[in-house]
Amino acid sequence: MIPQMLSGYDRAITVFSPDGRLLQVEYALAATKRTPLAVGMKCSDGVILAAIKRHISPLARPPKKIYEIDEHIGAVAAGLVGDGLILVDRSRIEAQYHRLVFGEPISVETLAKRVALFKQQYTQYAGLRPFGVIMIYGGVDDSPKLFVTHPGGAYYAYSAFAVGRNSDRMNETLKKLYRPDVTVSEGIKAVVNSMIESVKEGGEEIGVRDIEAAVIMVSDRRFKILSEEELAGMVEGG
């Protein structure tokens, strides 16, 4: 909640509050906490991306939250769906532009940096607003990488990260269970079970069928969305 004395400073993105805050950026960050839980984890042999499906209606197919950016990079768009689609397209353009100019795949960090700079532009011009999306980028270049871009234009490297509803519980769980030598098969089982438990503690009930997941393995450096059957098999038998 923004104090009453600061309320006048949230009417334009270009105005700092007296204590140096851009309130519109903070509002955008708050929007990312309203989305269903999304998680990324860097493992010794690859990267895991997972997200809870947003069920709009029993008559509608849940929208995607995990996207292929390049053959070796995937992304989770956590926040406003329309904003996420714009940033997914921007990410794909950056990846293809890099291949065209330099003749090689873009690194995960370079992609995260370019998208973060694009997001930062929307914090300094009147008439614009920040993107209400946190992007989690996972991929394999010389090794598994996981980066997160924030609405204000910053980007950070993580070993594991969760965003969305119940993400505080999930991040605390990730701090306890994460270890550098965790494998993808071990990580998927831990991540999915922890997501189900974190959501349950928040008063909701979900199962494996409600989770979308993708992996990028070191062995082939290929983005792959796991089918519901593949995911269930890894969780139950991993």
Protein Blocks (a to p, Z undefined) as FASTA:
>chain_A
ZZfklmmmmmbfkbccfkopafklmmmmmmmmmpccddddddfkbccdddddddfbfkbc
cddfbdcfblmbccddedjfklmmmmmmmmmmmmmmmmmmnopacdfklmmmmmmmmmmm
mmmcghiacdfbdcdddddfkbccdddddfkopacddfbdcedehklmmmmmmmmmpcfk
lcfklmmmmmmmmmmmmmmmnopacdfklpccddddfklopacdddfklmmmmmmmZZ
